[in-house]
Amino acid sequence: MAHAKTSYVCLPCRASYKQPYPGRYDRERLCPRCTAPLVHVGSAFAPPRRRDAAAWRTLSVLLHAGVRFHEGCCGDGPGYRPRTVREVRERMAYARATGEPFDRALVRPEVQAPAGKRLPAPPIHP
């Protein structure tokens, strides 16, 4: 029987690789293209297309915040994850306004302003 596999990502190459789960004595995994360290993202990860720069930027923010894509206990997936830069900005503004940690605000399915407060408008980049 084959061993279970999980996903690893190389952000500079915008590439995803399925490899066996990390073992007790495994070394750091390196990208076969650029030899940069691979990031363990979890078994429920679906990579964006390589040309989709906005999706990879969103993924980079999620990974740097510590958000991963591991299966839930009932096989229902990792839960909500933002897919666009706009959603990430909204959740980061929510975290700043409420004081909630960024990693929890990023995986929250709905973002609402706290009572009596207004969320700041996300910055507009030309």
VOBA-77818 format. One line per field, with one value per atom (N, C-alpha, C): atom name; residue in three letters; residue number from 1; x, y, z. Coordinates in nm, 2 decimals. Example, Ala and Ser with C-alpha at 12.3 -4.5 7.8 and 13.67 -1.06 7.14 Angstrom:
<recs>
atom	N,CA,C,N,CA,C
type	ALA,ALA,ALA,SER,SER,SER
seq	1,1,1,2,2,2
east	1.32,1.23,1.32,1.28,1.37,1.29
north	-0.57,-0.45,-0.33,-0.22,-0.11,0.00
up	0.78,0.78,0.78,0.71,0.71,0.79
</recs>
This chain:
<recs>
atom	N,CA,C,N,CA,C,N,CA,C,N,CA,C,N,CA,C,N,CA,C,N,CA,C,N,CA,C,N,CA,C,N,CA,C,N,CA,C,N,CA,C,N,CA,C,N,CA,C,N,CA,C,N,CA,C,N,CA,C,N,CA,C,N,CA,C,N,CA,C,N,CA,C,N,CA,C,N,CA,C,N,CA,C,N,CA,C,N,CA,C,N,CA,C,N,CA,C,N,CA,C,N,CA,C,N,CA,C,N,CA,C,N,CA,C,N,CA,C,N,CA,C,N,CA,C,N,CA,C,N,CA,C,N,CA,C,N,CA,C,N,CA,C,N,CA,C,N,CA,C,N,CA,C,N,CA,C,N,CA,C,N,CA,C,N,CA,C,N,CA,C,N,CA,C,N,CA,C,N,CA,C,N,CA,C,N,CA,C,N,CA,C,N,CA,C,N,CA,C,N,CA,C,N,CA,C,N,CA,C,N,CA,C,N,CA,C,N,CA,C,N,CA,C,N,CA,C,N,CA,C,N,CA,C,N,CA,C,N,CA,C,N,CA,C,N,CA,C,N,CA,C,N,CA,C,N,CA,C,N,CA,C,N,CA,C,N,CA,C,N,CA,C,N,CA,C,N,CA,C,N,CA,C,N,CA,C,N,CA,C,N,CA,C,N,CA,C,N,CA,C,N,CA,C,N,CA,C,N,CA,C,N,CA,C,N,CA,C,N,CA,C,N,CA,C,N,CA,C,N,CA,C,N,CA,C,N,CA,C,N,CA,C,N,CA,C,N,CA,C,N,CA,C,N,CA,C,N,CA,C,N,CA,C,N,CA,C,N,CA,C,N,CA,C,N,CA,C,N,CA,C,N,CA,C,N,CA,C,N,CA,C,N,CA,C,N,CA,C,N,CA,C,N,CA,C,N,CA,C,N,CA,C,N,CA,C,N,CA,C,N,CA,C,N,CA,C,N,CA,C,N,CA,C,N,CA,C,N,CA,C
type	MET,MET,MET,ALA,ALA,ALA,HIS,HIS,HIS,ALA,ALA,ALA,LYS,LYS,LYS,THR,THR,THR,SER,SER,SER,TYR,TYR,TYR,VAL,VAL,VAL,CYS,CYS,CYS,LEU,LEU,LEU,PRO,PRO,PRO,CYS,CYS,CYS,ARG,ARG,ARG,ALA,ALA,ALA,SER,SER,SER,TYR,TYR,TYR,LYS,LYS,LYS,GLN,GLN,GLN,PRO,PRO,PRO,TYR,TYR,TYR,PRO,PRO,PRO,GLY,GLY,GLY,ARG,ARG,ARG,TYR,TYR,TYR,ASP,ASP,ASP,ARG,ARG,ARG,GLU,GLU,GLU,ARG,ARG,ARG,LEU,LEU,LEU,CYS,CYS,CYS,PRO,PRO,PRO,ARG,ARG,ARG,CYS,CYS,CYS,THR,THR,THR,ALA,ALA,ALA,PRO,PRO,PRO,LEU,LEU,LEU,VAL,VAL,VAL,HIS,HIS,HIS,VAL,VAL,VAL,GLY,GLY,GLY,SER,SER,SER,ALA,ALA,ALA,PHE,PHE,PHE,ALA,ALA,ALA,PRO,PRO,PRO,PRO,PRO,PRO,ARG,ARG,ARG,ARG,ARG,ARG,ARG,ARG,ARG,ASP,ASP,ASP,ALA,ALA,ALA,ALA,ALA,ALA,ALA,ALA,ALA,TRP,TRP,TRP,ARG,ARG,ARG,THR,THR,THR,LEU,LEU,LEU,SER,SER,SER,VAL,VAL,VAL,LEU,LEU,LEU,LEU,LEU,LEU,HIS,HIS,HIS,ALA,ALA,ALA,GLY,GLY,GLY,VAL,VAL,VAL,ARG,ARG,ARG,PHE,PHE,PHE,HIS,HIS,HIS,GLU,GLU,GLU,GLY,GLY,GLY,CYS,CYS,CYS,CYS,CYS,CYS,GLY,GLY,GLY,ASP,ASP,ASP,GLY,GLY,GLY,PRO,PRO,PRO,GLY,GLY,GLY,TYR,TYR,TYR,ARG,ARG,ARG,PRO,PRO,PRO,ARG,ARG,ARG,THR,THR,THR,VAL,VAL,VAL,ARG,ARG,ARG,GLU,GLU,GLU,VAL,VAL,VAL,ARG,ARG,ARG,GLU,GLU,GLU,ARG,ARG,ARG,MET,MET,MET,ALA,ALA,ALA,TYR,TYR,TYR,ALA,ALA,ALA,ARG,ARG,ARG,ALA,ALA,ALA,THR,THR,THR,GLY,GLY,GLY,GLU,GLU,GLU,PRO,PRO,PRO,PHE,PHE,PHE,ASP,ASP,ASP,ARG,ARG,ARG,ALA,ALA,ALA,LEU,LEU,LEU,VAL,VAL,VAL,ARG,ARG,ARG,PRO,PRO,PRO,GLU,GLU,GLU,VAL,VAL,VAL,GLN,GLN,GLN,ALA,ALA,ALA,PRO,PRO,PRO,ALA,ALA,ALA,GLY,GLY,GLY,LYS,LYS,LYS,ARG,ARG,ARG,LEU,LEU,LEU,PRO,PRO,PRO,ALA,ALA,ALA,PRO,PRO,PRO,PRO,PRO,PRO,ILE,ILE,ILE,HIS,HIS,HIS,PRO,PRO,PRO
seq	1,1,1,2,2,2,3,3,3,4,4,4,5,5,5,6,6,6,7,7,7,8,8,8,9,9,9,10,10,10,11,11,11,12,12,12,13,13,13,14,14,14,15,15,15,16,16,16,17,17,17,18,18,18,19,19,19,20,20,20,21,21,21,22,22,22,23,23,23,24,24,24,25,25,25,26,26,26,27,27,27,28,28,28,29,29,29,30,30,30,31,31,31,32,32,32,33,33,33,34,34,34,35,35,35,36,36,36,37,37,37,38,38,38,39,39,39,40,40,40,41,41,41,42,42,42,43,43,43,44,44,44,45,45,45,46,46,46,47,47,47,48,48,48,49,49,49,50,50,50,51,51,51,52,52,52,53,53,53,54,54,54,55,55,55,56,56,56,57,57,57,58,58,58,59,59,59,60,60,60,61,61,61,62,62,62,63,63,63,64,64,64,65,65,65,66,66,66,67,67,67,68,68,68,69,69,69,70,70,70,71,71,71,72,72,72,73,73,73,74,74,74,75,75,75,76,76,76,77,77,77,78,78,78,79,79,79,80,80,80,81,81,81,82,82,82,83,83,83,84,84,84,85,85,85,86,86,86,87,87,87,88,88,88,89,89,89,90,90,90,91,91,91,92,92,92,93,93,93,94,94,94,95,95,95,96,96,96,97,97,97,98,98,98,99,99,99,100,100,100,101,101,101,102,102,102,103,103,103,104,104,104,105,105,105,106,106,106,107,107,107,108,108,108,109,109,109,110,110,110,111,111,111,112,112,112,113,113,113,114,114,114,115,115,115,116,116,116,117,117,117,118,118,118,119,119,119,120,120,120,121,121,121,122,122,122,123,123,123,124,124,124,125,125,125,126,126,126
east	0.08,0.00,0.09,0.05,0.13,0.11,0.22,0.21,0.13,0.06,-0.02,0.07,0.02,0.10,0.04,0.12,0.07,0.13,0.09,0.14,0.24,0.34,0.44,0.44,0.48,0.47,0.61,0.65,0.76,0.70,0.71,0.65,0.72,0.86,0.93,0.90,0.89,0.86,0.71,0.62,0.48,0.45,0.51,0.49,0.45,0.37,0.32,0.37,0.41,0.45,0.39,0.35,0.29,0.41,0.43,0.54,0.49,0.56,0.51,0.51,0.43,0.42,0.56,0.59,0.72,0.73,0.85,0.87,0.96,0.99,1.06,1.20,1.26,1.40,1.42,1.31,1.32,1.39,1.47,1.53,1.44,1.48,1.40,1.39,1.27,1.24,1.28,1.35,1.39,1.32,1.30,1.24,1.34,1.29,1.38,1.42,1.35,1.38,1.49,1.46,1.54,1.61,1.59,1.65,1.61,1.50,1.45,1.37,1.36,1.29,1.14,1.08,0.94,0.86,0.74,0.65,0.55,0.53,0.43,0.30,0.20,0.08,-0.04,-0.03,-0.13,-0.19,-0.27,-0.32,-0.44,-0.51,-0.64,-0.61,-0.49,-0.45,-0.47,-0.53,-0.55,-0.47,-0.36,-0.28,-0.35,-0.32,-0.38,-0.29,-0.34,-0.26,-0.14,-0.03,0.10,0.09,0.01,0.00,-0.08,-0.16,-0.25,-0.17,-0.11,-0.02,-0.10,-0.22,-0.30,-0.33,-0.36,-0.39,-0.26,-0.15,-0.02,0.01,-0.02,0.01,-0.08,-0.21,-0.30,-0.25,-0.20,-0.15,-0.03,0.06,0.18,0.14,0.04,0.00,-0.05,-0.13,-0.19,-0.08,0.02,0.12,0.21,0.24,0.33,0.26,0.12,0.04,0.03,0.07,0.07,-0.06,-0.13,-0.25,-0.21,-0.27,-0.24,-0.37,-0.36,-0.47,-0.48,-0.50,-0.51,-0.65,-0.68,-0.81,-0.87,-1.01,-1.08,-1.10,-1.16,-1.17,-1.27,-1.37,-1.47,-1.45,-1.33,-1.30,-1.37,-1.41,-1.48,-1.39,-1.26,-1.17,-1.12,-1.04,-0.97,-1.06,-1.18,-1.26,-1.24,-1.29,-1.28,-1.14,-1.10,-0.97,-1.00,-0.95,-0.97,-0.91,-0.97,-0.92,-0.87,-0.90,-0.86,-0.78,-0.71,-0.64,-0.73,-0.85,-0.95,-1.00,-1.03,-1.08,-0.97,-0.84,-0.73,-0.73,-0.74,-0.74,-0.85,-0.97,-1.09,-1.07,-1.01,-0.99,-0.88,-0.78,-0.67,-0.72,-0.81,-0.86,-0.95,-1.03,-1.11,-1.02,-0.91,-0.82,-0.76,-0.73,-0.67,-0.78,-0.91,-1.01,-1.06,-1.05,-1.10,-0.99,-0.87,-0.76,-0.75,-0.83,-0.82,-0.69,-0.62,-0.50,-0.52,-0.42,-0.44,-0.47,-0.41,-0.43,-0.57,-0.64,-0.78,-0.87,-0.84,-0.92,-0.92,-0.81,-0.80,-0.88,-0.91,-0.99,-1.13,-1.17,-1.31,-1.39,-1.51,-1.59,-1.65,-1.70,-1.77,-1.70,-1.68,-1.62,-1.72,-1.75,-1.84,-1.78,-1.81,-1.76,-1.82,-1.73,-1.79,-1.89,-1.97,-2.08,-2.02,-2.07,-2.03,-1.90,-1.84,-1.72,-1.74,-1.66,-1.66,-1.53,-1.53,-1.40,-1.34,-1.21,-1.15,-1.16,-1.17,-1.17,-1.03,-1.03,-0.90,-0.83,-0.70,-0.63,-0.64,-0.65,-0.66,-0.53,-0.48,-0.35,-0.38,-0.31,-0.33,-0.27
north	-0.12,0.00,0.12,0.22,0.34,0.43,0.51,0.60,0.72,0.78,0.90,1.02,1.11,1.22,1.35,1.46,1.59,1.69,1.81,1.91,2.00,2.03,2.13,2.23,2.36,2.47,2.54,2.58,2.67,2.80,2.90,3.03,3.10,3.11,3.17,3.11,2.98,2.91,2.90,2.93,2.91,2.76,2.67,2.53,2.45,2.35,2.26,2.12,2.05,1.91,1.83,1.71,1.61,1.52,1.51,1.43,1.36,1.25,1.18,1.28,1.24,1.32,1.33,1.44,1.45,1.35,1.28,1.19,1.25,1.16,1.20,1.25,1.19,1.22,1.29,1.34,1.41,1.54,1.57,1.70,1.80,1.93,2.03,1.99,2.00,1.97,2.09,2.06,2.17,2.16,2.27,2.28,2.22,2.13,2.07,2.17,2.28,2.38,2.48,2.54,2.65,2.63,2.51,2.47,2.56,2.64,2.71,2.62,2.65,2.56,2.55,2.43,2.41,2.43,2.49,2.51,2.40,2.33,2.23,2.30,2.27,2.34,2.25,2.12,2.03,1.95,1.85,1.76,1.81,1.91,1.96,2.08,2.09,2.21,2.19,2.29,2.29,2.41,2.39,2.50,2.58,2.71,2.80,2.78,2.83,2.82,2.90,2.86,2.92,3.07,3.10,3.23,3.33,3.28,3.36,3.43,3.54,3.61,3.65,3.70,3.75,3.63,3.51,3.40,3.35,3.36,3.33,3.43,3.56,3.66,3.64,3.60,3.57,3.45,3.35,3.23,3.26,3.35,3.39,3.45,3.54,3.61,3.51,3.41,3.31,3.22,3.18,3.10,3.17,3.30,3.38,3.41,3.40,3.42,3.29,3.18,3.05,2.97,3.01,2.94,2.82,2.71,2.59,2.52,2.42,2.36,2.21,2.18,2.04,2.00,1.87,1.82,1.83,1.85,1.86,1.72,1.71,1.58,1.49,1.54,1.46,1.46,1.49,1.49,1.60,1.71,1.82,1.93,1.91,2.01,2.10,2.20,2.28,2.40,2.42,2.53,2.65,2.76,2.88,2.93,2.97,3.04,3.15,3.27,3.37,3.34,3.38,3.35,3.47,3.59,3.71,3.80,3.89,3.99,4.08,4.11,4.20,4.13,4.00,3.93,3.94,3.92,3.93,4.07,4.17,4.31,4.34,4.29,4.30,4.24,4.12,4.05,4.11,4.16,4.23,4.36,4.43,4.55,4.52,4.41,4.36,4.33,4.26,4.22,4.35,4.45,4.57,4.64,4.64,4.72,4.65,4.51,4.44,4.39,4.39,4.33,4.18,4.12,3.97,3.94,3.83,3.79,3.77,3.80,3.79,3.65,3.55,3.42,3.37,3.41,3.38,3.46,3.59,3.67,3.63,3.57,3.53,3.40,3.32,3.20,3.22,3.33,3.36,3.37,3.29,3.30,3.43,3.50,3.63,3.73,3.85,3.96,4.07,4.11,4.22,4.32,4.44,4.55,4.53,4.55,4.54,4.65,4.63,4.73,4.87,4.97,5.11,5.14,5.05,5.08,5.06,5.12,5.11,5.06,4.96,4.91,5.01,5.03,5.12,5.07,5.15,5.11,5.06,4.95,4.90,5.00,5.00,5.10,5.06,5.16,5.14,5.17,5.06,5.07,5.08,5.18,5.20,5.09
up	0.00,0.00,0.00,-0.08,-0.09,0.03,0.06,0.18,0.14,0.24,0.21,0.18,0.10,0.05,0.09,0.10,0.13,0.04,0.04,-0.06,0.00,-0.08,-0.05,-0.16,-0.13,-0.22,-0.23,-0.35,-0.36,-0.41,-0.33,-0.36,-0.48,-0.48,-0.59,-0.73,-0.73,-0.86,-0.89,-0.79,-0.81,-0.85,-0.77,-0.80,-0.67,-0.70,-0.59,-0.61,-0.51,-0.52,-0.41,-0.45,-0.36,-0.32,-0.18,-0.13,-0.01,0.04,0.16,0.28,0.38,0.50,0.56,0.63,0.69,0.80,0.80,0.91,1.02,1.11,1.23,1.20,1.10,1.07,0.93,0.88,0.75,0.76,0.66,0.65,0.58,0.57,0.51,0.36,0.31,0.16,0.08,-0.03,-0.12,-0.26,-0.32,-0.45,-0.55,-0.64,-0.74,-0.85,-0.86,-0.97,-0.92,-0.80,-0.75,-0.62,-0.56,-0.43,-0.32,-0.33,-0.21,-0.12,0.00,0.09,0.05,0.06,0.03,0.16,0.14,0.26,0.26,0.38,0.39,0.41,0.31,0.31,0.35,0.35,0.39,0.28,0.32,0.22,0.15,0.20,0.14,0.05,0.00,-0.08,-0.22,-0.29,-0.43,-0.49,-0.56,-0.61,-0.71,-0.71,-0.82,-0.94,-1.05,-1.18,-1.17,-1.23,-1.22,-1.27,-1.37,-1.42,-1.34,-1.24,-1.16,-1.05,-1.08,-0.98,-0.86,-0.87,-0.76,-0.66,-0.71,-0.63,-0.55,-0.62,-0.55,-0.45,-0.47,-0.37,-0.25,-0.27,-0.16,-0.09,-0.16,-0.09,-0.01,-0.06,0.01,0.14,0.14,0.27,0.37,0.32,0.41,0.47,0.39,0.44,0.54,0.51,0.60,0.73,0.73,0.85,0.93,0.87,0.94,0.91,0.81,0.77,0.68,0.71,0.63,0.58,0.50,0.44,0.48,0.61,0.65,0.65,0.64,0.64,0.78,0.78,0.90,0.96,1.07,1.14,1.07,0.99,0.93,0.77,0.73,0.58,0.51,0.58,0.51,0.46,0.46,0.41,0.51,0.47,0.57,0.62,0.57,0.61,0.52,0.56,0.47,0.46,0.33,0.31,0.20,0.22,0.12,-0.01,-0.12,-0.25,-0.33,-0.28,-0.35,-0.26,-0.32,-0.24,-0.17,-0.23,-0.17,-0.04,-0.04,0.08,0.19,0.15,0.25,0.31,0.23,0.28,0.38,0.34,0.43,0.56,0.56,0.69,0.77,0.70,0.78,0.84,0.77,0.82,0.94,0.93,1.04,1.16,1.14,1.25,1.32,1.24,1.30,1.38,1.33,1.40,1.53,1.53,1.64,1.74,1.69,1.77,1.76,1.67,1.66,1.58,1.62,1.55,1.40,1.31,1.17,1.12,1.18,1.14,1.16,1.27,1.29,1.20,1.18,1.10,0.95,0.91,0.77,0.74,0.84,0.82,0.86,0.91,0.95,0.82,0.81,0.69,0.66,0.77,0.75,0.83,0.77,0.85,0.86,0.98,1.01,1.10,1.09,1.18,1.32,1.42,1.56,1.58,1.68,1.71,1.74,1.67,1.69,1.62,1.54,1.47,1.32,1.25,1.10,1.05,0.97,0.91,0.82,0.82,0.73,0.59,0.49,0.35,0.31,0.24,0.19,0.10,0.11,0.02,-0.13,-0.21,-0.35,-0.42,-0.49,-0.55,-0.70,-0.77,-0.91,-0.99
</recs>
